[in-house]
């Protein structure tokens, strides 16, 4: 019996795209990292490292941040998708990151 493949860390480009989405959405609603942290029950330091693209976050954290910003997970993860690999076609699975973010109005 073979063991499942090791999980890959989210690549920097994907973390950076999520970081940009979070920062822009936080600015859109006019919240500081501290205020968002209070709403989402996430420390402001953690929000800072997420917004800097330095860490992989748990799904629970993304759910709480999105809910606290009144957005969907789709909005928070916009531009980051997974492309499954295929043995038959001989290409590796990978993340696909789009760097053309949708327009977000920041007042």
Long-range contacts (C-beta under 8 A, 24 or more apart in sequence): 9-56, 10-56, 10-95, 11-95, 11-97, 12-53, 13-95, 13-97, 13-99, 14-80, 14-95, 14-97, 15-53, 15-54, 15-55, 15-56, 16-53, 17-78, 17-79, 17-80, 17-97, 17-98, 17-99, 17-101, 18-50, 18-53, 18-57, 18-76, 18-77, 18-80, 19-50, 19-51, 19-52, 19-53, 20-101, 21-75, 21-76, 21-77, 21-78, 21-79, 21-101, 22-47, 22-50, 22-51, 22-65, 22-76, 23-51, 24-101, 24-104, 24-106, 25-69, 25-71, 25-75, 25-76, 25-104, 26-51, 26-69, 27-106, 28-69, 28-104, 28-105, 28-106, 28-107, 29-69, 29-70, 30-107, 31-69, 36-65, 36-68, 36-69, 39-68, 40-64, 40-65, 40-67, 40-68, 78-102
